[in-house]
Amino acid sequence: MSDDISNAFAHPAERAKATADGAPRDRISMTDHVREVEIGAFQAERGVTQKIRFDVVVEVETRAESAVDDVDQILSYDTIVEAIDAALAAERMDLLETLAARIADAIIEHPLAARVFVRIGKLDRGPFTLGVEIVREPPKGRRRLRLLAEAAPHPVVVYLSNDAIARPDLSDLLDRLEGMKAPLILCVGPPDLPIPQAVHPMPQRRIALLAIEQSAWVLAARDPRCVVVDSRTELDWAMKNGQISVWAPSKLVLDAVDGPDASVTDPVALARWLADGFEALRLIRFGDGSPDAPHTFAADAMPAAAELD
């Protein structure tokens, strides 16, 4: 077997050694770490877990001060475990490639990480291992940890009933909401029409979520500032860039590791779950024939809904 082929199938530690360039670096590793994970693009892989094996090797910058017997001055094994835990807790993923990239990207942000190898394999799909291996290096010129505060704006979540969506003064209401000087995420309920009924709760939940998304597109059509978004990445970007988001819930709800109970399709309950997840400053509700009632999630400096209406 040629060296290239041999290296391709070698353990990540051997791959790191074989592909090292320049001065040798120290390496830390975690191997044969097996977890039960719900992952996969096929419908048969939803609602069940599979054994997934993680092998991670990190090349670290060789520095004299790292010889000091102080865990605060090294890249700890905990960095690897925490990266895996955070990636698995964030959302359900379809692809091993996505999971590997999330883990590698989190580790490579550590100031001492010079290169990271992540190999992940599914152990339950046959008398073999189905897997992926990726390699990541830090971006040139950037050697710092991302601060959580930079990536965590706190929005105001606003639930709009169908009556509220149809308000003739909707644009004026959005103007006043924008005046609160906080990112806005708008949530809606299903249209006032019968929706199809399924005999199994899983497809029925999908139907209910898709019905909510129909109303999201109706709202977006009423004001050009409103943009329908369905992923956390899009919501994070919108909050940082002053865009009003209309939440299409299917992806986040179905992919959430710690999501709302499978029986929950009430749109107000889903809006509350979203607000909790984003540590919203406030959840404000408009319409549904009840008095507008704000719900506070944090120290409240926001005007009440009645002051806006």
C-alpha positions in Angstrom: 0.0 0.0 0.0 1.4 3.4 -0.9 2.2 6.0 1.8 -0.6 8.3 0.5 -3.2 5.5 0.8 -1.8 4.3 4.1 -2.0 7.9 5.5 -5.5 8.4 4.3 -6.8 5.5 6.4 -4.4 6.0 9.4 -5.6 7.3 12.8 -5.7 11.1 13.0 -2.7 11.1 15.3 -0.7 9.4 12.5 -2.2 11.6 9.9 -1.1 14.7 11.9 2.4 13.3 12.2 2.7 12.4 8.5 1.4 15.8 7.3 3.3 18.0 9.7 5.1 20.9 8.0 8.1 22.7 9.4 9.0 22.5 13.1 7.2 19.7 15.0 4.4 20.6 17.2 3.0 19.0 20.4 -0.2 17.1 20.0 -3.0 16.3 22.4 -5.7 13.8 21.5 -9.0 12.2 22.6 -9.8 8.9 20.9 -12.6 6.3 20.9 -15.0 8.7 22.6 -18.4 7.1 21.9 -21.7 8.9 22.3 -25.4 8.1 21.6 -26.5 10.8 19.1 -29.6 11.5 17.1 -28.2 12.4 13.7 -28.9 11.6 10.0 -30.7 13.0 6.9 -33.1 10.1 6.5 -36.5 10.0 8.1 -35.6 6.6 9.6 -32.9 8.3 11.6 -35.2 10.7 13.3 -36.4 9.9 16.8 -33.6 7.3 17.3 -30.0 7.5 18.5 -26.9 6.0 17.0 -23.5 5.2 18.4 -21.0 7.8 17.2 -17.3 7.6 17.8 -15.1 10.7 18.0 -11.4 10.8 17.5 -9.9 14.3 17.8 -6.2 15.4 17.6 -5.1 18.9 18.2 -1.7 20.3 17.3 -0.7 23.0 19.7 1.8 25.8 19.5 5.0 24.9 21.3 5.8 27.6 23.8 8.2 27.6 26.7 5.6 28.8 29.1 3.4 25.8 28.4 5.9 23.7 30.3 4.6 25.4 33.5 2.4 22.9 35.4 -0.6 25.2 35.2 -3.8 24.0 33.4 -4.8 27.6 32.7 -1.8 28.0 30.4 -2.5 25.0 28.1 -5.1 23.8 25.7 -6.9 21.4 28.0 -8.6 18.1 27.1 -11.8 19.8 28.4 -11.6 22.1 25.3 -12.2 19.0 23.1 -15.0 17.6 25.3 -16.7 21.0 25.6 -16.6 21.5 21.8 -18.3 18.1 21.3 -20.9 18.8 24.0 -21.7 22.2 22.7 -22.1 21.0 19.1 -24.4 18.1 20.1 -26.5 20.4 22.4 -26.9 23.2 19.9 -29.2 21.4 17.5 -29.9 18.2 15.7 -27.8 17.8 12.6 -28.3 15.8 9.4 -24.6 15.4 8.4 -21.5 14.1 10.1 -19.6 16.7 8.1 -21.6 19.5 9.8 -21.0 18.1 13.2 -17.3 17.7 12.6 -17.0 21.2 11.3 -18.7 22.7 14.3 -16.4 20.8 16.7 -13.2 21.7 14.7 -14.2 25.4 14.4 -14.8 25.6 18.1 -11.5 24.0 19.0 -9.4 26.0 16.5 -10.5 29.3 18.1 -8.4 28.5 21.1 -5.2 30.7 21.0 -2.9 27.7 21.2 -4.6 25.5 18.6 -2.5 25.3 15.5 -4.3 22.5 13.6 -7.2 20.1 14.5 -8.1 16.8 13.1 -11.7 15.5 13.7 -12.8 12.0 12.7 -16.4 10.9 13.4 -17.8 7.5 12.6 -21.3 5.9 12.8 -20.9 2.5 14.3 -24.4 1.1 13.9 -25.0 1.2 10.2 -23.5 -2.1 9.3 -20.5 -4.4 9.9 -18.3 -1.3 9.2 -17.9 2.3 10.2 -19.3 5.1 8.1 -17.3 8.3 8.8 -15.8 11.6 7.9 -12.5 13.3 8.8 -11.8 17.0 8.5 -8.7 19.2 9.2 -8.9 22.8 10.2 -6.3 25.6 10.7 -7.0 29.0 12.2 -7.7 31.9 9.8 -4.5 33.9 9.0 -4.0 36.9 11.2 -6.7 35.9 13.8 -5.6 34.3 17.0 -8.2 35.0 19.6 -11.1 33.4 21.3 -14.6 34.6 20.3 -16.3 36.3 23.1 -19.8 35.1 23.8 -21.0 38.6 24.4 -20.2 39.4 20.8 -22.5 36.7 19.5 -25.4 37.0 21.9 -27.7 40.0 21.4 -30.9 40.0 23.3 -34.0 40.5 21.2 -37.6 41.5 21.8 -39.8 38.7 20.6 -43.2 39.8 19.4 -46.2 37.5 18.8 -48.7 38.8 16.2 -52.1 37.1 15.8 -53.8 37.0 12.4 -55.8 40.1 13.3 -52.6 41.9 14.2 -51.0 40.8 10.9 -54.0 42.3 9.1 -53.9 45.6 10.9 -54.0 48.6 8.5 -51.4 50.3 10.6 -49.0 47.4 10.7 -46.1 49.5 9.3 -46.7 52.1 12.0 -46.6 49.4 14.7 -43.3 48.1 13.3 -42.0 51.6 13.4 -42.8 51.8 17.1 -41.4 48.4 17.8 -38.1 49.4 16.1 -38.1 52.4 18.4 -37.4 50.1 21.3 -33.8 49.9 20.1 -33.5 46.1 20.4 -33.4 43.4 17.7 -36.9 42.2 16.7 -38.1 38.7 16.1 -41.7 38.3 15.0 -43.7 35.1 15.7 -47.1 34.2 14.2 -49.7 31.5 14.4 -51.4 29.4 11.7 -53.9 30.9 9.3 -57.6 30.9 10.2 -58.2 27.9 7.9 -58.5 24.1 8.5 -55.2 22.3 8.2 -54.9 18.7 7.1 -55.1 16.0 9.8 -52.6 13.1 10.1 -53.2 9.9 12.1 -49.6 10.0 13.5 -48.4 12.8 15.8 -45.0 13.3 14.1 -46.4 14.2 10.6 -49.2 16.2 12.4 -46.6 18.3 14.1 -44.8 19.0 10.9 -48.1 20.0 9.3 -48.9 22.4 12.2 -45.4 24.0 11.9 -45.8 24.4 8.2 -49.1 26.1 8.7 -47.4 28.7 11.0 -44.9 29.3 8.3 -47.6 30.1 5.8 -48.6 33.0 8.1 -44.9 34.0 8.3 -44.8 34.6 4.6 -48.1 36.5 4.7 -46.6 38.8 7.3 -43.4 39.3 5.3 -45.4 40.3 2.2 -47.0 43.1 4.2 -43.8 45.0 5.0 -40.5 44.8 3.2 -38.6 45.1 6.4 -39.8 41.7 7.5 -37.7 38.7 6.4 -38.6 35.1 7.0 -35.8 33.1 8.6 -35.6 29.6 9.8 -32.1 29.0 11.3 -30.3 30.2 14.3 -27.4 31.4 12.1 -29.8 33.6 10.2 -31.5 34.9 13.3 -28.1 35.8 14.9 -27.0 37.6 11.7 -30.3 39.5 11.5 -30.1 40.6 15.1 -26.6 42.0 14.6 -27.6 43.8 11.4 -30.8 45.4 12.3 -33.1 43.2 10.2 -36.6 42.4 11.4 -37.0 38.6 11.4 -40.2 36.6 11.0 -39.6 33.2 12.5 -40.4 30.1 10.5 -40.2 27.5 13.3 -39.9 24.1 11.6 -36.1 23.8 11.4 -35.3 25.0 14.9 -38.1 23.1 16.6 -37.4 19.8 14.8 -33.6 20.0 15.1 -33.5 21.2 18.8 -31.8 18.7 21.2 -33.7 20.2 24.1 -36.8 21.5 22.2 -40.4 21.9 23.2 -42.4 18.8 23.9 -43.4 16.9 20.8 -47.1 17.6 21.5 -46.5 21.4 21.7 -47.7 23.2 18.6 -49.4 26.2 20.2 -47.8 29.2 18.5 -47.6 31.3 21.7 -45.9 28.5 23.6 -43.4 28.2 20.7 -42.8 32.0 20.8 -42.1 31.7 24.5 -39.7 28.8 23.9 -37.8 30.9 21.3 -37.7 33.9 23.6 -36.3 31.8 26.4 -33.7 30.3 24.1 -32.5 33.7 23.0 -32.7 35.2 26.5 -35.1 37.8 25.1 -35.6 41.1 26.9 -39.4 40.7 26.5 -42.1 38.7 24.8 -44.9 40.9 23.7 -48.2 39.6 22.4 -50.7 41.4 20.1 -54.2 40.3 19.2 -56.1 37.0 19.6 -59.0 39.0 21.2 -57.1 39.4 24.5 -55.5 42.4 26.0 -51.9 42.9 24.8 -49.9 41.4 27.6 -46.1 41.7 27.8 -44.1 38.9 29.4 -40.8 40.0 31.0 -37.7 37.7 30.7 -35.1 40.1 32.1 -34.8 43.5 33.9 -37.4 45.4 31.9 -36.8 48.8 30.5 -39.1 48.3 27.6 -42.5 50.0 27.1 -45.5 47.8 27.7 -47.5 46.6 24.7 -50.4 48.8 25.8 -48.1 51.8 25.3 -47.4 50.7 21.8 -50.9 49.9 20.7 
